[in-house]
Amino acid sequence: MACLHLMAGTLDCAIYVDTGKAYPETKKLVEYASRLVPMVTVTVDRDEQNSREGVPSDVVPIDYTPFGQLISGSKKVTVQSYLNCCFENISIPLLRKAQELGATEIVYGQRSDEQYKSTSTNGAITEGLVRLHPIEDWTSEEVLEYLATKMLVPEHFKIKHSSLDCYDCTAFRNVSKDRVAFTQDKYPEFYAEYSHRLARVREALRDVLGEEI
C-alpha cells in the first residue's frame, strides 16, 4: 500500500492474486487500491493446489508429501511446505501475469527488516523483470507513519501477517498468533475451517513424531 501511494503516478497497473481465501479486509483494500491505479486480478485455484500438493505446514513429514507417499503409501492427509504453497499460489501467478502484460519492471513492498522475504534485492532481475523495492530500507513503523499521512490506516495493519491472503493458512504458526486470534474473534466460520485443516496437519505430525508435538 505504501508503494502504491509512493508510485501511483508512475505505475501502469497493480496485480492482485486472489486465492479465493482472502479476508473481507483484503478485498476492501484491493477496491481502495483500484482507485489509485488500474488493478489486474489473477484468480488461482488454491484449493486444487492444496488437494494435489497438501496442506501447508512449517514442519513437513516427508512421508506425507506427494513424493513421500509414492514410497510410504497413501495417507489420509497430504502436507506441503508453506514455501511451496505461497510460491505456487501467489508468487508464480503474479510473475507470470506481469510477463504476460509485457512488464519490464515490477514493484514489491519488500523490506530488509522483514523476517520472511525474497532473496532478491532492489534492482535485481528475475526472469527478465527488474525488481524495484522502493521501501526496502524502511521499518514497519515508518511504513505505518507514512500511510497515516495518506489514508485511514486499517486496524488490521497491526497484525504481523496483515496481508491476510488466506484465512485458513496453517503455516507461519509462530508468527501468526495475532492473525489466528483476530480470525477466531471476528470470523468464527473462517476459524472453523482453519482449525479443521490444522487438525489434519497435527494428525500427520503426531503419526510421525508421536507425543513430541
C-alpha positions as CSV (number, residue, x, y, z in Angstrom):
1,M,0.0,0.0,0.0
2,A,2.9,2.3,0.7
3,C,4.4,1.6,-2.7
4,L,1.1,2.3,-4.4
5,H,0.9,5.7,-2.8
6,L,4.6,6.5,-3.4
7,M,4.4,5.5,-7.1
8,A,0.8,5.7,-8.1
9,G,1.5,8.3,-10.8
10,T,4.1,6.1,-12.5
11,L,2.6,2.6,-12.3
12,D,0.8,1.1,-15.3
13,C,-1.2,-1.2,-13.0
14,A,-1.2,-3.3,-9.8
15,I,-1.6,-7.1,-9.8
16,Y,-3.7,-8.8,-7.1
17,V,-3.6,-12.5,-6.7
18,D,-6.9,-13.8,-5.5
19,T,-6.5,-17.1,-3.7
20,G,-10.3,-17.4,-3.0
21,K,-9.5,-17.3,0.7
22,A,-8.9,-13.6,1.3
23,Y,-10.5,-11.8,4.3
24,P,-13.1,-9.1,3.6
25,E,-10.4,-6.6,4.8
26,T,-8.2,-7.6,1.9
27,K,-10.9,-7.2,-0.6
28,K,-11.7,-3.7,0.7
29,L,-8.0,-2.8,0.3
30,V,-8.0,-4.1,-3.3
31,E,-11.0,-2.0,-4.0
32,Y,-9.3,1.0,-2.5
33,A,-6.1,0.4,-4.4
34,S,-8.0,0.2,-7.7
35,R,-8.9,3.8,-7.2
36,L,-5.2,4.7,-7.2
37,V,-4.0,2.6,-10.1
38,P,-5.6,0.2,-12.6
39,M,-6.0,-3.2,-11.0
40,V,-5.4,-6.6,-12.7
41,T,-6.7,-9.6,-10.7
42,V,-5.3,-13.1,-11.1
43,T,-7.6,-15.8,-9.8
44,V,-5.9,-19.0,-8.7
45,D,-7.4,-22.3,-7.6
46,R,-5.7,-22.7,-4.2
47,D,-8.0,-25.5,-3.1
48,E,-7.0,-27.5,-6.1
49,Q,-3.3,-26.9,-5.5
50,N,-3.7,-27.9,-1.8
51,S,-5.6,-31.0,-2.7
52,R,-2.8,-32.0,-5.0
53,E,0.3,-30.8,-3.0
54,G,-1.0,-30.8,0.5
55,V,-1.9,-28.6,3.4
56,P,0.9,-26.1,4.1
57,S,3.0,-26.5,7.2
58,D,6.1,-25.1,8.9
59,V,7.2,-28.7,9.6
60,V,6.7,-31.2,6.8
61,P,6.7,-35.0,7.5
62,I,8.3,-36.4,4.4
63,D,6.1,-39.5,4.2
64,Y,3.1,-37.2,3.9
65,T,4.3,-35.3,0.9
66,P,3.1,-36.4,-2.6
67,F,6.6,-37.8,-3.3
68,G,6.9,-39.4,0.1
69,Q,3.6,-41.2,-0.4
70,L,4.9,-42.8,-3.6
71,I,7.3,-44.6,-1.3
72,S,5.5,-45.0,2.0
73,G,1.9,-45.4,0.7
74,S,-1.2,-43.3,0.6
75,K,-2.0,-41.2,3.7
76,K,-5.2,-39.6,4.9
77,V,-3.7,-36.1,4.6
78,T,-1.0,-34.7,2.3
79,V,1.3,-32.0,3.6
80,Q,3.5,-29.5,1.8
81,S,6.0,-26.8,2.7
82,Y,4.5,-23.3,3.2
83,L,7.1,-22.0,0.8
84,N,5.8,-24.2,-1.9
85,C,2.2,-23.2,-1.2
86,C,2.9,-19.5,-1.3
87,F,5.2,-19.9,-4.4
88,E,2.7,-21.8,-6.5
89,N,-0.4,-19.9,-5.4
90,I,0.9,-16.3,-5.2
91,S,4.5,-15.7,-6.4
92,I,4.4,-17.6,-9.7
93,P,0.9,-16.5,-10.8
94,L,1.9,-12.8,-10.1
95,L,5.2,-13.1,-12.0
96,R,3.5,-14.9,-15.0
97,K,0.9,-12.2,-15.2
98,A,3.5,-9.4,-15.2
99,Q,5.3,-11.2,-18.0
100,E,2.0,-11.7,-19.9
101,L,1.4,-7.9,-19.6
102,G,4.8,-7.2,-21.1
103,A,6.1,-5.5,-17.9
104,T,9.9,-4.8,-17.7
105,E,9.8,-3.7,-14.1
106,I,7.9,-5.0,-11.1
107,V,7.5,-3.2,-7.7
108,Y,7.5,-5.1,-4.4
109,G,6.9,-3.7,-1.0
110,Q,9.6,-5.9,0.5
111,R,11.6,-4.5,3.4
112,S,15.0,-5.6,4.6
113,D,13.9,-5.9,8.2
114,E,11.1,-8.4,7.4
115,Q,11.5,-11.9,8.8
116,Y,10.2,-13.5,5.6
117,K,11.3,-12.1,2.3
118,S,12.7,-13.0,-1.1
119,T,16.4,-13.3,-1.6
120,S,16.1,-10.7,-4.3
121,T,17.1,-7.1,-3.6
122,N,16.3,-3.7,-5.2
123,G,17.4,-3.7,-8.9
124,A,17.8,-7.5,-9.2
125,I,16.5,-9.1,-12.3
126,T,14.1,-12.1,-12.1
127,E,13.2,-13.8,-15.4
128,G,13.7,-10.6,-17.3
129,L,11.9,-8.3,-14.9
130,V,13.7,-5.7,-12.9
131,R,12.6,-5.8,-9.2
132,L,12.1,-2.4,-7.6
133,H,11.9,-2.2,-3.8
134,P,11.2,1.4,-3.0
135,I,10.7,0.9,0.7
136,E,13.5,-1.7,1.2
137,D,15.2,0.3,3.9
138,W,12.0,1.4,5.7
139,T,11.0,0.0,9.0
140,S,7.4,-1.2,9.7
141,E,6.9,1.8,11.9
142,E,8.0,4.1,9.1
143,V,5.5,2.4,6.7
144,L,2.6,3.0,9.1
145,E,3.7,6.6,9.8
146,Y,3.8,7.3,6.1
147,L,0.5,5.6,5.4
148,A,-1.2,7.7,8.2
149,T,-0.4,10.8,6.1
150,K,-2.1,9.2,3.0
151,M,-5.1,7.2,4.3
152,L,-7.0,5.9,7.2
153,V,-4.8,3.1,8.3
154,P,-6.8,-0.1,8.6
155,E,-6.9,-1.6,12.1
156,H,-5.7,-5.0,10.9
157,F,-2.4,-3.5,9.8
158,K,-1.3,-4.0,13.4
159,I,-1.4,-7.8,12.7
160,K,2.1,-9.2,11.9
161,H,0.8,-11.0,8.8
162,S,-1.5,-8.2,7.7
163,S,-1.8,-9.1,4.1
164,L,-4.5,-11.6,5.1
165,D,-4.2,-13.7,1.9
166,C,-5.6,-17.0,3.2
167,Y,-7.8,-17.1,6.2
168,D,-7.3,-20.9,6.7
169,C,-3.5,-20.9,6.3
170,T,-1.9,-23.4,8.6
171,A,1.6,-22.2,8.3
172,F,3.6,-19.4,9.9
173,R,2.4,-20.7,13.2
174,N,4.9,-18.9,15.5
175,V,4.3,-15.5,14.0
176,S,0.6,-15.6,13.1
177,K,-0.9,-16.0,16.6
178,D,-2.4,-12.5,16.4
179,R,-3.9,-13.3,13.0
180,V,-5.4,-16.5,14.3
181,A,-6.8,-14.7,17.4
182,F,-8.2,-12.0,15.1
183,T,-9.9,-14.6,12.9
184,Q,-11.3,-16.5,15.9
185,D,-12.8,-13.3,17.3
186,K,-14.1,-11.7,14.1
187,Y,-14.7,-14.6,11.7
188,P,-15.6,-17.8,13.6
189,E,-16.6,-19.5,10.3
190,F,-13.1,-18.9,8.9
191,Y,-11.6,-20.0,12.2
192,A,-13.5,-23.3,12.0
193,E,-12.1,-24.0,8.5
194,Y,-8.6,-23.1,9.8
195,S,-9.0,-25.4,12.9
196,H,-10.1,-28.3,10.7
197,R,-7.1,-28.0,8.4
198,L,-4.7,-27.6,11.4
199,A,-6.0,-30.7,13.0
200,R,-5.1,-32.6,9.8
201,V,-1.6,-31.3,9.9
202,R,-1.3,-32.2,13.6
203,E,-2.5,-35.7,12.9
204,A,0.2,-36.2,10.3
205,L,2.9,-34.8,12.6
206,R,1.7,-36.9,15.6
207,D,1.8,-40.0,13.5
208,V,5.5,-39.3,12.7
209,L,6.7,-37.7,15.9
210,G,4.4,-39.3,18.4
211,E,3.7,-37.3,21.6
212,E,6.7,-35.0,20.9
213,I,4.4,-32.4,19.3
